[in-house]
Amino acid sequence: MKPIRLSACALAMAIGLTSCGLEFSGEAADPASAIATTVVDASFNDRDVLYSQLMLVHSRQAVTLANLALAADTDASDSVKLVATRIKIDHASEIERMTLLLRSWKRPLTFAPTPEPLQLQTGILTAKHVDYITSLRGAAFDSEYLESMISHHEGSIDMARREIIRGQNVSLLEMAKAVVTKRQSSIDAMNTLLS
């Protein structure tokens, strides 16, 4: 297991948080980046629908894992809590956007059973893996959480890249591009913590 060496304040600067004493309020860190409440481009295709449905599952799991990291009984480090806070903010915003789009298209928020290879490409963790993370405490939790979230983020980058190639909805394509950038930045910060 590798020690976590980056200070909480240094990590805050690395992932774009402005305060070392940050408390999660449920609001986007940057009001200018808050999601729109209207759908600019109503056109969409099947890839847009699938991407939105899968990202709902993906983002909900990310929020669940972030809440786990922020819970007192896991004894996560301050650095990991800062990562979890940023993840919770970003994914809560994505959940709201995906829900808005799917409802505007009159499509279900859940998807039909998906072929296993596609599920494996999403980075979504198995229930067994989540249970394992839940059982850990302290430094062991920190390392497993970070490694798992790196894999989780890589899955969302893969999904976003497929959406960029095959999707149609302009708003969703812009979001997918932002996902690639944000997730890679978060992966870089988490790798720094693990090094």
C-alpha positions, 0 to 999 in steps of 0.5 A: 500500500502506498502512503498518501503524502499530498497535503489537503491544501495542496490537493485542494488547489490541484482539483480546483477547490479554493478552501482547505476547510471546504464543506459540501453544500450541494452546489456547483463550485463555479456558478458559471458552470452550473447546468442549464435548466433548459434543453438547447437542442432537442434532437437526439439519437439512440446513442444519446439516450444510452449514454445518458442512462448509463451515466445516471447509473455511473454518476449515482454510484460515484455519489454513493462512493463519495458519501462513503468517503465522507462518512466519519466511520471510514476514517478517510484522510482529509485529502481523500475527503477533498477528492470525494467532495469534488466528485460529489459536486461534479456527479450530482450536477451530471445526474441533474443534467442527464435526468433533465435530458431524458425527461425532455426526450420522454425516455426512461431514466433506466435502461434495459438490460445491457450486454455485459461487454458494454457494462464492463466498459463503463467503469461501474464497480460491482456490488462485491467491490463496493462491499469490499471498499465499505469494509476498509478503514483509514489508509487502506480505505484511502488507497482502495477508494482512489484506485477504484475511482481512477478506474471508475473515471476511466470508464466514464472517459471511455463512455464520453468518447464514444458519445462524442463520436456517435452522439447527436445532441449538442448539449450532451456532446458538450457535456461529454467533452467536459467529462473527458477533461474533468475526469482526466484532471481528477485522475491526475490528482488521484494518481498524485495522491497515490504516488 
